[in-house]
């Protein structure tokens, strides 16, 4: 494939002597604008940039102000700690009041007499899990519960250990 064969044209064309006359046209346009008296709207004094640095330094490094400085942060600090202490005091007072009311309103098991406990337990059915929770495992001995003449059948052991 040849590059010359695949070259496509574009719609933009320049006049034949455009680039030869470009410099002359630009210079003539500049001369025309200068002859009309067209000036820039922005003007600076001749020594503006030479003294700019000194003026900026003079304005930024002025002496400290003559007025005394009042520090308010100490008052805010004390006020903050006073508010925190008051909040803790209120919460602890309410907590103690709630705790005292609750403990005095609900009688404990220690306030019941032996006869009242026995009367309650006689009227309430107890499950085996409730009875087991009352037994201390360190003080429990199977000999206390099982009869002395208990015989264990060989089939009982088999049925307990198999997965039938």
Phi, psi and omega in degrees: 000133183261137182294323181296329181287328183268002181292129178249151180272166176236160187280352184267131181229147175249150177297159186299318185254026185300308184287335177289324183264357186299312182299317180296320180294320180295314180296321179293324178294320179294317179297323180295316180293323178291325181287333179289336181095021179287125181237164179285140180285347182258125179228145176233149178296154185300324182256018183301310184286335179285330180258000182299315182298317180294322179294319179294316179296322180294323181284329184269341182249033176296160179294162180297151181296152183284339184287143178289149180268129180256123179267120181258348187296332180295320179295318179296323181295313180294320180297321180296314181292325178294319178295319179296315180297319179296319178297317178296319179297316180295315180296320180291323178295315179295322178296316179295320179296316179296317181296316180294320178294319183290319182288329179278334182281328183256118178288141180272172179293336178289340180281346182276144177277167181297320181294322179293322179294316181296319180296321179293314183293330178290330182270344183256133175283138179249139177272167181293328178291326177291321178293319180295328179288340179275343183272130177278123184296334180287332182263356183271136175229131180299335179293334179289334186258320184279144177288158183290328184261034181282129177246134180256124180278148182296326179291327179298318180294322181296314183292330180286329185265346181267163181257037182286000000 
